[in-house]
């Protein structure tokens, strides 16, 4: 059982990280355009709506996995996503 909890915590952290990357891409589109970085929105690989959907799915996945571990893990993931 502890192995599954560890796996769920690692996966929750991974999905929280991916959500934060997507959120950063959404809010930093203009800066990425200026610096010439090949980010999904700047390069046209993804539309803003798709990236928002991706951020929502990753966030919810992270929170659901964390909630299955412990309530404190869930609260930690909420805090991580808000920062």
Order of alpha helices (4+ residues) and beta strands (2+ residues): alpha-alpha-alpha-alpha-alpha
